[in-house]
Amino acid sequence: MSEAASSFEGLLREALAPVEPPADLVERLEGALTSITEMAADELEAWELSAMRDPRNWARPAAAVVIGGAAGVGLVLLRARRRAHGAPAGLDGLRETAERTLRDVERETRKLFGER
């Protein structure tokens, strides 16, 4: 029975071994999120305010707000995470990382949503 258990544990370790993501994954993800955010902003810019009277016309702008907002938040977090990657360890490092992350999130949010 112990041989089967050790074999099972070995299979689990092999199956759950960490896998390194592709090197360009962050750039591709950032490009996709930027594209989605820009498309959502374009959709909202093209929407006419006079169409707001009819609730049947609300679906596309509402979807653009939700999807564009989610992509924008993801982009802000991705960029803040990239900057926090080389932070020092320990409690002081944790505090510094948290403070820097909040500043980065604020700066990226202003860049993303302040320009429009």
C-alpha positions in Angstrom: 0.0 0.0 0.0 2.8 2.4 0.8 4.4 1.8 -2.7 1.1 2.8 -4.3 0.9 5.9 -2.1 4.4 7.0 -2.9 3.7 6.3 -6.6 0.6 8.4 -6.4 2.5 11.2 -4.6 5.1 11.2 -7.3 2.5 11.4 -10.0 0.9 14.4 -8.2 4.2 16.2 -7.8 4.9 15.7 -11.5 1.4 16.9 -12.5 1.5 19.9 -10.2 5.1 21.1 -11.1 5.3 24.8 -11.8 5.3 25.8 -15.5 7.1 28.9 -16.7 4.8 31.1 -18.8 6.1 32.2 -22.2 8.5 35.2 -22.1 6.2 37.5 -24.1 3.0 36.6 -22.2 3.0 39.9 -20.3 3.4 42.0 -23.4 0.7 40.1 -25.2 -1.7 40.4 -22.3 -1.0 44.1 -22.0 -1.6 44.6 -25.7 -4.9 42.8 -25.5 -6.1 44.7 -22.5 -5.0 48.0 -24.1 -6.9 47.1 -27.3 -10.0 46.2 -25.4 -9.9 49.4 -23.4 -9.5 51.5 -26.5 -12.3 49.6 -28.3 -14.7 50.2 -25.4 -13.7 53.9 -25.3 -14.4 54.2 -29.0 -17.7 52.5 -28.6 -18.7 55.0 -25.9 -17.5 57.9 -28.0 -19.6 56.8 -31.0 -22.7 56.3 -28.9 -25.2 59.2 -29.3 -26.7 60.6 -26.2 -30.1 61.0 -27.9 -30.3 57.2 -28.1 -30.5 57.0 -24.3 -34.2 57.5 -24.3 -34.8 54.0 -25.6 -33.7 51.4 -23.0 -33.2 48.8 -25.9 -30.1 50.8 -26.9 -28.5 50.6 -23.5 -26.9 47.1 -23.9 -23.9 48.1 -26.1 -22.8 51.1 -24.0 -23.4 49.2 -20.7 -21.3 46.3 -22.0 -18.6 48.8 -23.2 -18.5 50.4 -19.7 -18.2 47.0 -17.9 -15.8 45.4 -20.3 -13.7 48.5 -20.8 -13.6 49.1 -17.0 -12.5 45.5 -16.3 -9.8 45.7 -19.0 -8.6 49.0 -17.6 -8.4 47.7 -14.1 -6.6 44.6 -15.3 -4.1 46.8 -17.2 -3.5 49.0 -14.2 -2.9 46.0 -12.0 -0.6 44.3 -14.6 1.6 47.4 -14.9 1.7 47.9 -11.1 2.7 44.3 -10.6 5.4 44.6 -13.2 7.0 47.5 -11.3 6.7 45.7 -7.9 8.5 42.6 -9.2 12.0 43.5 -7.8 10.9 44.5 -4.3 12.9 43.6 -1.2 11.7 40.8 1.1 10.6 41.1 4.8 8.1 43.3 6.5 9.8 46.5 5.6 9.9 45.3 2.0 6.2 44.4 2.2 5.3 47.8 3.4 7.4 49.5 0.7 5.9 47.2 -2.0 2.4 48.0 -0.8 3.0 51.8 -0.8 4.7 51.6 -4.2 1.9 49.5 -5.7 -0.7 52.0 -4.5 1.3 54.9 -6.1 1.7 52.9 -9.3 -2.0 52.0 -9.4 -2.9 55.7 -8.9 -0.4 56.8 -11.6 -1.6 54.2 -14.1 -5.2 54.9 -13.4 -4.6 58.6 -14.0 -2.8 57.8 -17.3 -5.5 55.5 -18.5 -8.7 57.3 -17.5 -7.4 60.8 -17.0 -6.6 61.3 -20.7 -10.1 60.5 -21.9 
